[in-house]
Amino acid sequence: MRPSRNLRDNTSLVAPIGSNKNTTVNDSRTYVTRPDLPPLEDFLPLLRQIWESRTLTNGGPFHRQLEAALCEYLGVRHLSLFANGTLALITALQALGIRGEVVTTPYSFVATAHALLWNGIRPVFADIDAESLNLDPARIEAAIGPETTAILPVHCYGRPCATEAIADIAERRGLRVIYDAAAAFGVKDAGGSVLRHGDLSVLSFHATKVFNTFEGGAIVSPDVATKQRIDQLKNFGYVDEVTVVEAGINGKMSEFNAALGLLQLPRVDQAILRRREVDALYRALLTGVAGIRCLPPVAEVATNHAYFPILVEAAYPLSRDGLYDRLKAAGIHGRRYFFPLISDFPMYRHYPSARPENLPVASAVAGKVICLPIYPELDDATVAAACRLIAAP
């Protein structure tokens, strides 16, 4: 894999997705991601088994197999599958009995904070670190008040939080920690899976994620008792057919989604490898482009390359939105993840912690970031074309 010989040649060709034929950039649209799927013919035998068994949900055989397979792959002991990551987040908070206020990040997908509102919890937004874009531990500490009961950090872009510092704060202040690990599938730090940190970790298997089950999610638990409670809550609070212990929700993953997950899991390492290649190509081609900053690789971390964000700094001749529009006009559809900040939305902006002056780093980053396309089927020519557009505004 070699960078294009002429980065500034705007007449270069881009292959349409799923095709080996070259065409101009304007003849195809490339989105920030594209769901990775197995061959359809591999899915059909599993569908046939579902048709024959008539087991569609409620912890069927594929569901049980996928839970076991994911525990083995991820290196965790207990995992509960969900219909999606948002229901998993809502249930994780309920399972730990979180109330009052929770310190969280404004720089995330809005589901992070929505899960708090669904549980009647008040979010308290803390600013992020300028390098990692994760919650700044010093700002977490400053945001803790008398009604704070937990911290809800996000492994932003799948890049691990300052887990040791957060654990120290939680232990000293008597707080629970639930990690929104929606984008952190398969990510490992020096001690193993990042999913082992905190009281619970929550995953998303949405179509845009590194590992997808069409829609889906999971909660990673530290012990069997916690998993049992979570499994009850995701099934309306049922313990047996006549006993309901709490107002749970219908969060169960279907057999269709679990069957797809079983096909996806053997493919995910190769998918991550290709993402790593795309990441490396972007870095090579964007090196030296004034005003464009790539986030540095994380030391001693095996990342999944879920996203490729760039920050458009003052030295760049276009604004962030100007570059976003230039790429879009050429068929390269990046995303301004995460813009606006969660704290800017109307259901959150009335909280004192949501004021922009309290969140200077997050506010600045939200105005600079573009996530460029990255997924296993993305070809080198498309990456090179996007980089040429960036390098020659």
ZALUMGU-564618 format. One record per residue (C-alpha): residue number from 1; residue in three letters; z, x, y. Coordinates in steps of 0.1 Angstrom, whole numbers, plus 5000, padded with zeros to 4 digits. Example, Ala and Ser with C-alpha at 12.3 -4.5 7.8 and 13.67 -1.06 7.14 Angstrom:
<site resi="1" resn="ALA" pz="5078" px="5123" py="4955"/>
<site resi="2" resn="SER" pz="5071" px="5137" py="4989"/>
***
This chain:
<site resi="1" resn="MET" pz="5000" px="5000" py="5000"/>
<site resi="2" resn="ARG" pz="4988" px="5017" py="5032"/>
<site resi="3" resn="PRO" pz="4989" px="5005" py="5068"/>
<site resi="4" resn="SER" pz="4956" px="4996" py="5085"/>
<site resi="5" resn="ARG" pz="4938" px="5025" py="5100"/>
<site resi="6" resn="ASN" pz="4933" px="5008" py="5133"/>
<site resi="7" resn="LEU" pz="4963" px="4987" py="5143"/>
<site resi="8" resn="ARG" pz="4948" px="4976" py="5176"/>
<site resi="9" resn="ASP" pz="4915" px="4963" py="5162"/>
<site resi="10" resn="ASN" pz="4918" px="4925" py="5169"/>
<site resi="11" resn="THR" pz="4887" px="4917" py="5150"/>
<site resi="12" resn="SER" pz="4903" px="4925" py="5116"/>
<site resi="13" resn="LEU" pz="4902" px="4900" py="5089"/>
<site resi="14" resn="VAL" pz="4930" px="4880" py="5073"/>
<site resi="15" resn="ALA" pz="4928" px="4866" py="5038"/>
<site resi="16" resn="PRO" pz="4937" px="4829" py="5035"/>
<site resi="17" resn="ILE" pz="4968" px="4822" py="5014"/>
<site resi="18" resn="GLY" pz="4960" px="4821" py="4977"/>
<site resi="19" resn="SER" pz="4925" px="4836" py="4982"/>
<site resi="20" resn="ASN" pz="4910" px="4871" py="4978"/>
<site resi="21" resn="LYS" pz="4882" px="4863" py="5002"/>
<site resi="22" resn="ASN" pz="4885" px="4877" py="5038"/>
<site resi="23" resn="THR" pz="4880" px="4855" py="5068"/>
<site resi="24" resn="THR" pz="4891" px="4856" py="5105"/>
<site resi="25" resn="VAL" pz="4926" px="4849" py="5115"/>
<site resi="26" resn="ASN" pz="4917" px="4816" py="5132"/>
<site resi="27" resn="ASP" pz="4902" px="4802" py="5099"/>
<site resi="28" resn="SER" pz="4936" px="4800" py="5082"/>
<site resi="29" resn="ARG" pz="4972" px="4794" py="5091"/>
<site resi="30" resn="THR" pz="5000" px="4815" py="5078"/>
<site resi="31" resn="TYR" pz="5035" px="4801" py="5079"/>
<site resi="32" resn="VAL" pz="5068" px="4818" py="5081"/>
<site resi="33" resn="THR" pz="5072" px="4812" py="5044"/>
<site resi="34" resn="ARG" pz="5055" px="4797" py="5014"/>
<site resi="35" resn="PRO" pz="5074" px="4783" py="4984"/>
<site resi="36" resn="ASP" pz="5070" px="4805" py="4953"/>
<site resi="37" resn="LEU" pz="5062" px="4784" py="4923"/>
<site resi="38" resn="PRO" pz="5055" px="4792" py="4886"/>
<site resi="39" resn="PRO" pz="5022" px="4782" py="4870"/>
<site resi="40" resn="LEU" pz="5021" px="4744" py="4866"/>
<site resi="41" resn="GLU" pz="5013" px="4747" py="4829"/>
<site resi="42" resn="ASP" pz="5047" px="4764" py="4823"/>
<site resi="43" resn="PHE" pz="5065" px="4734" py="4838"/>
<site resi="44" resn="LEU" pz="5048" px="4708" py="4817"/>
<site resi="45" resn="PRO" pz="5066" px="4715" py="4784"/>
<site resi="46" resn="LEU" pz="5099" px="4712" py="4803"/>
<site resi="47" resn="LEU" pz="5088" px="4679" py="4818"/>
<site resi="48" resn="ARG" pz="5079" px="4667" py="4783"/>
<site resi="49" resn="GLN" pz="5114" px="4675" py="4771"/>
<site resi="50" resn="ILE" pz="5129" px="4654" py="4800"/>
<site resi="51" resn="TRP" pz="5106" px="4625" py="4791"/>
<site resi="52" resn="GLU" pz="5116" px="4627" py="4755"/>
<site resi="53" resn="SER" pz="5154" px="4630" py="4761"/>
<site resi="54" resn="ARG" pz="5154" px="4604" py="4790"/>
<site resi="55" resn="THR" pz="5182" px="4626" py="4805"/>
<site resi="56" resn="LEU" pz="5174" px="4628" py="4842"/>
<site resi="57" resn="THR" pz="5207" px="4638" py="4858"/>
<site resi="58" resn="ASN" pz="5245" px="4638" py="4853"/>
<site resi="59" resn="GLY" pz="5248" px="4674" py="4839"/>
<site resi="60" resn="GLY" pz="5220" px="4673" py="4814"/>
<site resi="61" resn="PRO" pz="5209" px="4703" py="4792"/>
<site resi="62" resn="PHE" pz="5187" px="4720" py="4818"/>
<site resi="63" resn="HIS" pz="5215" px="4716" py="4843"/>
<site resi="64" resn="ARG" pz="5240" px="4733" py="4820"/>
<site resi="65" resn="GLN" pz="5216" px="4761" py="4811"/>
<site resi="66" resn="LEU" pz="5208" px="4768" py="4847"/>
<site resi="67" resn="GLU" pz="5244" px="4771" py="4857"/>
<site resi="68" resn="ALA" pz="5250" px="4796" py="4829"/>
<site resi="69" resn="ALA" pz="5219" px="4816" py="4837"/>
<site resi="70" resn="LEU" pz="5227" px="4818" py="4874"/>
<site resi="71" resn="CYS" pz="5263" px="4829" py="4866"/>
<site resi="72" resn="GLU" pz="5249" px="4857" py="4845"/>
<site resi="73" resn="TYR" pz="5221" px="4867" py="4870"/>
<site resi="74" resn="LEU" pz="5243" px="4866" py="4901"/>
<site resi="75" resn="GLY" pz="5273" px="4882" py="4885"/>
<site resi="76" resn="VAL" pz="5297" px="4854" py="4892"/>
<site resi="77" resn="ARG" pz="5321" px="4835" py="4869"/>
<site resi="78" resn="HIS" pz="5318" px="4799" py="4880"/>
<site resi="79" resn="LEU" pz="5290" px="4780" py="4897"/>
<site resi="80" resn="SER" pz="5284" px="4743" py="4904"/>
<site resi="81" resn="LEU" pz="5248" px="4731" py="4910"/>
<site resi="82" resn="PHE" pz="5241" px="4707" py="4939"/>
<site resi="83" resn="ALA" pz="5212" px="4686" py="4950"/>
<site resi="84" resn="ASN" pz="5210" px="4707" py="4982"/>
<site resi="85" resn="GLY" pz="5229" px="4733" py="5001"/>
<site resi="86" resn="THR" pz="5241" px="4709" py="5028"/>
<site resi="87" resn="LEU" pz="5259" px="4687" py="5003"/>
<site resi="88" resn="ALA" pz="5273" px="4718" py="4988"/>
<site resi="89" resn="LEU" pz="5287" px="4729" py="5021"/>
<site resi="90" resn="ILE" pz="5302" px="4695" py="5028"/>
<site resi="91" resn="THR" pz="5318" px="4694" py="4994"/>
<site resi="92" resn="ALA" pz="5331" px="4730" py="4996"/>
<site resi="93" resn="LEU" pz="5351" px="4721" py="5028"/>
<site resi="94" resn="GLN" pz="5364" px="4689" py="5011"/>
<site resi="95" resn="ALA" pz="5374" px="4708" py="4980"/>
<site resi="96" resn="LEU" pz="5396" px="4732" py="4999"/>
<site resi="97" resn="GLY" pz="5411" px="4704" py="5020"/>
<site resi="98" resn="ILE" pz="5400" px="4720" py="5053"/>
<site resi="99" resn="ARG" pz="5410" px="4701" py="5084"/>
<site resi="100" resn="GLY" pz="5416" px="4707" py="5121"/>
<site resi="101" resn="GLU" pz="5394" px="4735" py="5135"/>
<site resi="102" resn="VAL" pz="5371" px="4761" py="5118"/>
<site resi="103" resn="VAL" pz="5357" px="4792" py="5135"/>
<site resi="104" resn="THR" pz="5320" px="4796" py="5128"/>
<site resi="105" resn="THR" pz="5288" px="4810" py="5142"/>
<site resi="106" resn="PRO" pz="5265" px="4794" py="5167"/>
<site resi="107" resn="TYR" pz="5236" px="4815" py="5153"/>
<site resi="108" resn="SER" pz="5226" px="4797" py="5121"/>
<site resi="109" resn="PHE" pz="5207" px="4766" py="5109"/>
<site resi="110" resn="VAL" pz="5223" px="4735" py="5122"/>
<site resi="111" resn="ALA" pz="5235" px="4724" py="5087"/>
<site resi="112" resn="THR" pz="5263" px="4750" py="5089"/>
<site resi="113" resn="ALA" pz="5281" px="4731" py="5117"/>
<site resi="114" resn="HIS" pz="5269" px="4696" py="5106"/>
<site resi="115" resn="ALA" pz="5290" px="4701" py="5074"/>
<site resi="116" resn="LEU" pz="5321" px="4705" py="5096"/>
<site resi="117" resn="LEU" pz="5314" px="4673" py="5115"/>
<site resi="118" resn="TRP" pz="5308" px="4654" py="5082"/>
<site resi="119" resn="ASN" pz="5344" px="4664" py="5073"/>
<site resi="120" resn="GLY" pz="5358" px="4655" py="5107"/>
<site resi="121" resn="ILE" pz="5364" px="4692" py="5115"/>
<site resi="122" resn="ARG" pz="5361" px="4706" py="5150"/>
<site resi="123" resn="PRO" pz="5338" px="4737" py="5151"/>
<site resi="124" resn="VAL" pz="5350" px="4766" py="5172"/>
<site resi="125" resn="PHE" pz="5320" px="4789" py="5180"/>
<site resi="126" resn="ALA" pz="5326" px="4826" py="5181"/>
<site resi="127" resn="ASP" pz="5300" px="4852" py="5193"/>
<site resi="128" resn="ILE" pz="5280" px="4874" py="5170"/>
<site resi="129" resn="ASP" pz="5276" px="4912" py="5166"/>
<site resi="130" resn="ALA" pz="5244" px="4925" py="5183"/>
<site resi="131" resn="GLU" pz="5233" px="4946" py="5154"/>
<site resi="132" resn="SER" pz="5241" px="4925" py="5123"/>
<site resi="133" resn="LEU" pz="5237" px="4891" py="5141"/>
<site resi="134" resn="ASN" pz="5267" px="4879" py="5120"/>
<site resi="135" resn="LEU" pz="5301" px="4868" py="5133"/>
<site resi="136" resn="ASP" pz="5318" px="4895" py="5153"/>
<site resi="137" resn="PRO" pz="5353" px="4899" py="5137"/>
<site resi="138" resn="ALA" pz="5369" px="4907" py="5170"/>
<site resi="139" resn="ARG" pz="5355" px="4874" py="5184"/>
<site resi="140" resn="ILE" pz="5367" px="4855" py="5153"/>
<site resi="141" resn="GLU" pz="5402" px="4868" py="5160"/>
<site resi="142" resn="ALA" pz="5400" px="4858" py="5196"/>
<site resi="143" resn="ALA" pz="5388" px="4822" py="5187"/>
<site resi="144" resn="ILE" pz="5417" px="4814" py="5163"/>
<site resi="145" resn="GLY" pz="5441" px="4788" py="5177"/>
<site resi="146" resn="PRO" pz="5470" px="4768" py="5164"/>
<site resi="147" resn="GLU" pz="5448" px="4742" py="5147"/>
<site resi="148" resn="THR" pz="5425" px="4767" py="5130"/>
<site resi="149" resn="THR" pz="5425" px="4764" py="5092"/>
<site resi="150" resn="ALA" pz="5394" px="4783" py="5081"/>
<site resi="151" resn="ILE" pz="5365" px="4806" py="5089"/>
<site resi="152" resn="LEU" pz="5330" px="4796" py="5081"/>
<site resi="153" resn="PRO" pz="5308" px="4828" py="5084"/>
<site resi="154" resn="VAL" pz="5271" px="4829" py="5076"/>
<site resi="155" resn="HIS" pz="5253" px="4859" py="5059"/>
<site resi="156" resn="CYS" pz="5226" px="4856" py="5086"/>
<site resi="157" resn="TYR" pz="5191" px="4863" py="5072"/>
<site resi="158" resn="GLY" pz="5209" px="4872" py="5039"/>
<site resi="159" resn="ARG" pz="5225" px="4903" py="5056"/>
<site resi="160" resn="PRO" pz="5261" px="4905" py="5046"/>
<site resi="161" resn="CYS" pz="5289" px="4898" py="5070"/>
<site resi="162" resn="ALA" pz="5318" px="4922" py="5077"/>
<site resi="163" resn="THR" pz="5335" px="4908" py="5047"/>
<site resi="164" resn="GLU" pz="5364" px="4932" py="5046"/>
<site resi="165" resn="ALA" pz="5373" px="4926" py="5083"/>
<site resi="166" resn="ILE" pz="5370" px="4888" py="5078"/>
<site resi="167" resn="ALA" pz="5392" px="4890" py="5047"/>
<site resi="168" resn="ASP" pz="5418" px="4909" py="5066"/>
<site resi="169" resn="ILE" pz="5419" px="4884" py="5095"/>
<site resi="170" resn="ALA" pz="5421" px="4855" py="5070"/>
<site resi="171" resn="GLU" pz="5450" px="4871" py="5051"/>
<site resi="172" resn="ARG" pz="5470" px="4879" py="5082"/>
<site resi="173" resn="ARG" pz="5464" px="4845" py="5098"/>
<site resi="174" resn="GLY" pz="5467" px="4824" py="5067"/>
<site resi="175" resn="LEU" pz="5432" px="4810" py="5068"/>
<site resi="176" resn="ARG" pz="5406" px="4800" py="5042"/>
<site resi="177" resn="VAL" pz="5371" px="4815" py="5042"/>
<site resi="178" resn="ILE" pz="5340" px="4797" py="5031"/>
<site resi="179" resn="TYR" pz="5308" px="4817" py="5032"/>
<site resi="180" resn="ASP" pz="5275" px="4800" py="5041"/>
<site resi="181" resn="ALA" pz="5255" px="4822" py="5018"/>
<site resi="182" resn="ALA" pz="5224" px="4799" py="5019"/>
<site resi="183" resn="ALA" pz="5200" px="4829" py="5024"/>
<site resi="184" resn="ALA" pz="5220" px="4855" py="5003"/>
<site resi="185" resn="PHE" pz="5207" px="4848" py="4968"/>
<site resi="186" resn="GLY" pz="5210" px="4880" py="4947"/>
<site resi="187" resn="VAL" pz="5223" px="4901" py="4976"/>
<site resi="188" resn="LYS" pz="5248" px="4928" py="4966"/>
<site resi="189" resn="ASP" pz="5270" px="4952" py="4985"/>
<site resi="190" resn="ALA" pz="5287" px="4983" py="4972"/>
<site resi="191" resn="GLY" pz="5312" px="4962" py="4952"/>
<site resi="192" resn="GLY" pz="5287" px="4937" py="4936"/>
<site resi="193" resn="SER" pz="5276" px="4903" py="4945"/>
<site resi="194" resn="VAL" pz="5284" px="4892" py="4981"/>
<site resi="195" resn="LEU" pz="5291" px="4858" py="4966"/>
<site resi="196" resn="ARG" pz="5325" px="4870" py="4954"/>
<site resi="197" resn="HIS" pz="5338" px="4872" py="4989"/>
<site resi="198" resn="GLY" pz="5359" px="4844" py="5004"/>
<site resi="199" resn="ASP" pz="5375" px="4814" py="4988"/>
<site resi="200" resn="LEU" pz="5340" px="4798" py="4981"/>
<site resi="201" resn="SER" pz="5304" px="4808" py="4987"/>
<site resi="202" resn="VAL" pz="5276" px="4782" py="4992"/>
<site resi="203" resn="LEU" pz="5240" px="4788" py="4983"/>
<site resi="204" resn="SER" pz="5208" px="4769" py="4991"/>
<site resi="205" resn="PHE" pz="5178" px="4766" py="4968"/>
<site resi="206" resn="HIS" pz="5156" px="4749" py="4994"/>
<site resi="207" resn="ALA" pz="5119" px="4754" py="4992"/>
<site resi="208" resn="THR" pz="5120" px="4781" py="5019"/>
<site resi="209" resn="LYS" pz="5145" px="4802" py="5000"/>
<site resi="210" resn="VAL" pz="5140" px="4834" py="4979"/>
<site resi="211" resn="PHE" pz="5150" px="4813" py="4948"/>
<site resi="212" resn="ASN" pz="5141" px="4777" py="4950"/>
<site resi="213" resn="THR" pz="5144" px="4746" py="4928"/>
<site resi="214" resn="PHE" pz="5123" px="4724" py="4952"/>
<site resi="215" resn="GLU" pz="5156" px="4713" py="4967"/>
<site resi="216" resn="GLY" pz="5190" px="4725" py="4955"/>
<site resi="217" resn="GLY" pz="5222" px="4744" py="4961"/>
<site resi="218" resn="ALA" pz="5253" px="4757" py="4946"/>
<site resi="219" resn="ILE" pz="5290" px="4765" py="4951"/>
<site resi="220" resn="VAL" pz="5304" px="4797" py="4936"/>
<site resi="221" resn="SER" pz="5341" px="4793" py="4927"/>
<site resi="222" resn="PRO" pz="5367" px="4819" py="4918"/>
<site resi="223" resn="ASP" pz="5383" px="4799" py="4889"/>
<site resi="224" resn="VAL" pz="5378" px="4771" py="4865"/>
<site resi="225" resn="ALA" pz="5402" px="4747" py="4882"/>
<site resi="226" resn="THR" pz="5383" px="4750" py="4915"/>
<site resi="227" resn="LYS" pz="5350" px="4744" py="4897"/>
<site resi="228" resn="GLN" pz="5364" px="4714" py="4879"/>
<site resi="229" resn="ARG" pz="5375" px="4698" py="4912"/>
<site resi="230" resn="ILE" pz="5341" px="4706" py="4928"/>
<site resi="231" resn="ASP" pz="5323" px="4690" py="4899"/>
<site resi="232" resn="GLN" pz="5344" px="4659" py="4903"/>
<site resi="233" resn="LEU" pz="5337" px="4657" py="4940"/>
<site resi="234" resn="LYS" pz="5299" px="4660" py="4936"/>
<site resi="235" resn="ASN" pz="5300" px="4631" py="4912"/>
<site resi="236" resn="PHE" pz="5317" px="4605" py="4935"/>
<site resi="237" resn="GLY" pz="5352" px="4618" py="4925"/>
<site resi="238" resn="TYR" pz="5350" px="4607" py="4889"/>
<site resi="239" resn="VAL" pz="5373" px="4623" py="4863"/>
<site resi="240" resn="ASP" pz="5362" px="4600" py="4835"/>
<site resi="241" resn="GLU" pz="5344" px="4567" py="4833"/>
<site resi="242" resn="VAL" pz="5373" px="4547" py="4846"/>
<site resi="243" resn="THR" pz="5391" px="4572" py="4869"/>
<site resi="244" resn="VAL" pz="5381" px="4581" py="4904"/>
<site resi="245" resn="VAL" pz="5405" px="4605" py="4922"/>
<site resi="246" resn="GLU" pz="5389" px="4610" py="4956"/>
<site resi="247" resn="ALA" pz="5360" px="4598" py="4978"/>
<site resi="248" resn="GLY" pz="5334" px="4622" py="4965"/>
<site resi="249" resn="ILE" pz="5297" px="4622" py="4970"/>
<site resi="250" resn="ASN" pz="5265" px="4621" py="4949"/>
<site resi="251" resn="GLY" pz="5256" px="4657" py="4951"/>
<site resi="252" resn="LYS" pz="5243" px="4663" py="4916"/>
<site resi="253" resn="MET" pz="5212" px="4683" py="4909"/>
<site resi="254" resn="SER" pz="5186" px="4665" py="4888"/>
<site resi="255" resn="GLU" pz="5171" px="4678" py="4855"/>
<site resi="256" resn="PHE" pz="5138" px="4682" py="4872"/>
<site resi="257" resn="ASN" pz="5152" px="4707" py="4897"/>
<site resi="258" resn="ALA" pz="5172" px="4725" py="4871"/>
<site resi="259" resn="ALA" pz="5142" px="4729" py="4848"/>
<site resi="260" resn="LEU" pz="5122" px="4744" py="4877"/>
<site resi="261" resn="GLY" pz="5151" px="4768" py="4884"/>
<site resi="262" resn="LEU" pz="5150" px="4780" py="4848"/>
<site resi="263" resn="LEU" pz="5114" px="4789" py="4852"/>
<site resi="264" resn="GLN" pz="5120" px="4805" py="4886"/>
<site resi="265" resn="LEU" pz="5149" px="4828" py="4876"/>
<site resi="266" resn="PRO" pz="5128" px="4853" py="4855"/>
<site resi="267" resn="ARG" pz="5104" px="4856" py="4884"/>
<site resi="268" resn="VAL" pz="5128" px="4862" py="4912"/>
<site resi="269" resn="ASP" pz="5132" px="4900" py="4908"/>
<site resi="270" resn="GLN" pz="5094" px="4904" py="4911"/>
<site resi="271" resn="ALA" pz="5094" px="4881" py="4941"/>
<site resi="272" resn="ILE" pz="5121" px="4902" py="4959"/>
<site resi="273" resn="LEU" pz="5102" px="4934" py="4951"/>
<site resi="274" resn="ARG" pz="5071" px="4920" py="4968"/>
<site resi="275" resn="ARG" pz="5092" px="4909" py="4998"/>
<site resi="276" resn="ARG" pz="5106" px="4944" py="5000"/>
<site resi="277" resn="GLU" pz="5070" px="4957" py="5002"/>
<site resi="278" resn="VAL" pz="5061" px="4933" py="5030"/>
<site resi="279" resn="ASP" pz="5093" px="4943" py="5048"/>
<site resi="280" resn="ALA" pz="5083" px="4980" py="5046"/>
<site resi="281" resn="LEU" pz="5048" px="4973" py="5057"/>
<site resi="282" resn="TYR" pz="5060" px="4954" py="5088"/>
<site resi="283" resn="ARG" pz="5083" px="4983" py="5097"/>
<site resi="284" resn="ALA" pz="5056" px="5009" py="5093"/>
<site resi="285" resn="LEU" pz="5031" px="4990" py="5114"/>
<site resi="286" resn="LEU" pz="5055" px="4980" py="5142"/>
<site resi="287" resn="THR" pz="5070" px="5015" py="5146"/>
<site resi="288" resn="GLY" pz="5065" px="5026" py="5181"/>
<site resi="289" resn="VAL" pz="5055" px="4993" py="5196"/>
<site resi="290" resn="ALA" pz="5074" px="4993" py="5229"/>
<site resi="291" resn="GLY" pz="5098" px="4963" py="5233"/>
<site resi="292" resn="ILE" pz="5097" px="4952" py="5197"/>
<site resi="293" resn="ARG" pz="5130" px="4958" py="5177"/>
<site resi="294" resn="CYS" pz="5133" px="4953" py="5140"/>
<site resi="295" resn="LEU" pz="5168" px="4949" py="5125"/>
<site resi="296" resn="PRO" pz="5178" px="4981" py="5108"/>
<site resi="297" resn="PRO" pz="5182" px="4981" py="5070"/>
<site resi="298" resn="VAL" pz="5218" px="4975" py="5059"/>
<site resi="299" resn="ALA" pz="5234" px="5006" py="5043"/>
<site resi="300" resn="GLU" pz="5246" px="5003" py="5007"/>
<site resi="301" resn="VAL" pz="5233" px="4968" py="5004"/>
<site resi="302" resn="ALA" pz="5207" px="4954" py="4980"/>
<site resi="303" resn="THR" pz="5191" px="4928" py="5002"/>
<site resi="304" resn="ASN" pz="5167" px="4900" py="4991"/>
<site resi="305" resn="HIS" pz="5144" px="4904" py="5022"/>
<site resi="306" resn="ALA" pz="5147" px="4866" py="5028"/>
<site resi="307" resn="TYR" pz="5135" px="4869" py="5065"/>
<site resi="308" resn="PHE" pz="5118" px="4895" py="5087"/>
<site resi="309" resn="PRO" pz="5131" px="4890" py="5123"/>
<site resi="310" resn="ILE" pz="5119" px="4909" py="5153"/>
<site resi="311" resn="LEU" pz="5135" px="4909" py="5187"/>
<site resi="312" resn="VAL" pz="5113" px="4908" py="5217"/>
<site resi="313" resn="GLU" pz="5130" px="4930" py="5243"/>
<site resi="314" resn="ALA" pz="5124" px="4934" py="5280"/>
<site resi="315" resn="ALA" pz="5100" px="4964" py="5276"/>
<site resi="316" resn="TYR" pz="5075" px="4941" py="5258"/>
<site resi="317" resn="PRO" pz="5048" px="4928" py="5282"/>
<site resi="318" resn="LEU" pz="5051" px="4892" py="5269"/>
<site resi="319" resn="SER" pz="5081" px="4870" py="5267"/>
<site resi="320" resn="ARG" pz="5094" px="4860" py="5233"/>
<site resi="321" resn="ASP" pz="5077" px="4826" py="5237"/>
<site resi="322" resn="GLY" pz="5046" px="4842" py="5250"/>
<site resi="323" resn="LEU" pz="5043" px="4863" py="5218"/>
<site resi="324" resn="TYR" pz="5052" px="4833" py="5197"/>
<site resi="325" resn="ASP" pz="5024" px="4813" py="5212"/>
<site resi="326" resn="ARG" pz="4999" px="4842" py="5209"/>
<site resi="327" resn="LEU" pz="5007" px="4845" py="5172"/>
<site resi="328" resn="LYS" pz="5005" px="4808" py="5167"/>
<site resi="329" resn="ALA" pz="4971" px="4805" py="5184"/>
<site resi="330" resn="ALA" pz="4958" px="4831" py="5159"/>
<site resi="331" resn="GLY" pz="4971" px="4811" py="5129"/>
<site resi="332" resn="ILE" pz="5003" px="4832" py="5124"/>
<site resi="333" resn="HIS" pz="5032" px="4807" py="5125"/>
<site resi="334" resn="GLY" pz="5065" px="4825" py="5129"/>
<site resi="335" resn="ARG" pz="5097" px="4807" py="5136"/>
<site resi="336" resn="ARG" pz="5123" px="4812" py="5163"/>
<site resi="337" resn="TYR" pz="5152" px="4814" py="5139"/>
<site resi="338" resn="PHE" pz="5177" px="4805" py="5154"/>
<site resi="339" resn="PHE" pz="5167" px="4788" py="5186"/>
<site resi="340" resn="PRO" pz="5182" px="4768" py="5202"/>
<site resi="341" resn="LEU" pz="5217" px="4779" py="5192"/>
<site resi="342" resn="ILE" pz="5237" px="4752" py="5173"/>
<site resi="343" resn="SER" pz="5261" px="4752" py="5203"/>
<site resi="344" resn="ASP" pz="5233" px="4740" py="5225"/>
<site resi="345" resn="PHE" pz="5226" px="4708" py="5206"/>
<site resi="346" resn="PRO" pz="5241" px="4676" py="5222"/>
<site resi="347" resn="MET" pz="5267" px="4670" py="5195"/>
<site resi="348" resn="TYR" pz="5282" px="4704" py="5200"/>
<site resi="349" resn="ARG" pz="5277" px="4714" py="5236"/>
<site resi="350" resn="HIS" pz="5308" px="4696" py="5248"/>
<site resi="351" resn="TYR" pz="5331" px="4719" py="5229"/>
<site resi="352" resn="PRO" pz="5346" px="4746" py="5252"/>
<site resi="353" resn="SER" pz="5336" px="4773" py="5227"/>
<site resi="354" resn="ALA" pz="5300" px="4762" py="5230"/>
<site resi="355" resn="ARG" pz="5296" px="4774" py="5267"/>
<site resi="356" resn="PRO" pz="5269" px="4800" py="5270"/>
<site resi="357" resn="GLU" pz="5292" px="4824" py="5288"/>
<site resi="358" resn="ASN" pz="5315" px="4824" py="5257"/>
<site resi="359" resn="LEU" pz="5285" px="4834" py="5236"/>
<site resi="360" resn="PRO" pz="5266" px="4861" py="5255"/>
<site resi="361" resn="VAL" pz="5252" px="4880" py="5225"/>
<site resi="362" resn="ALA" pz="5241" px="4849" py="5205"/>
<site resi="363" resn="SER" pz="5225" px="4834" py="5237"/>
<site resi="364" resn="ALA" pz="5206" px="4866" py="5243"/>
<site resi="365" resn="VAL" pz="5194" px="4870" py="5207"/>
<site resi="366" resn="ALA" pz="5183" px="4834" py="5205"/>
<site resi="367" resn="GLY" pz="5159" px="4840" py="5233"/>
<site resi="368" resn="LYS" pz="5144" px="4871" py="5217"/>
<site resi="369" resn="VAL" pz="5140" px="4865" py="5180"/>
<site resi="370" resn="ILE" pz="5109" px="4856" py="5160"/>
<site resi="371" resn="CYS" pz="5109" px="4856" py="5122"/>
<site resi="372" resn="LEU" pz="5075" px="4868" py="5110"/>
<site resi="373" resn="PRO" pz="5059" px="4854" py="5078"/>
<site resi="374" resn="ILE" pz="5073" px="4869" py="5046"/>
<site resi="375" resn="TYR" pz="5069" px="4856" py="5010"/>
<site resi="376" resn="PRO" pz="5056" px="4870" py="4977"/>
<site resi="377" resn="GLU" pz="5020" px="4858" py="4980"/>
<site resi="378" resn="LEU" pz="5016" px="4872" py="5016"/>
<site resi="379" resn="ASP" pz="4988" px="4898" py="5015"/>
<site resi="380" resn="ASP" pz="4988" px="4931" py="5033"/>
<site resi="381" resn="ALA" pz="4958" px="4921" py="5054"/>
<site resi="382" resn="THR" pz="4977" px="4892" py="5069"/>
<site resi="383" resn="VAL" pz="5007" px="4914" py="5077"/>
<site resi="384" resn="ALA" pz="4984" px="4939" py="5093"/>
<site resi="385" resn="ALA" pz="4967" px="4913" py="5114"/>
<site resi="386" resn="ALA" pz="5000" px="4899" py="5127"/>
<site resi="387" resn="CYS" pz="5011" px="4934" py="5136"/>
<site resi="388" resn="ARG" pz="4978" px="4941" py="5155"/>
<site resi="389" resn="LEU" pz="4984" px="4909" py="5175"/>
<site resi="390" resn="ILE" pz="5019" px="4921" py="5184"/>
<site resi="391" resn="ALA" pz="5009" px="4957" py="5192"/>
<site resi="392" resn="ALA" pz="4980" px="4947" py="5215"/>
<site resi="393" resn="PRO" pz="4993" px="4917" py="5236"/>
***
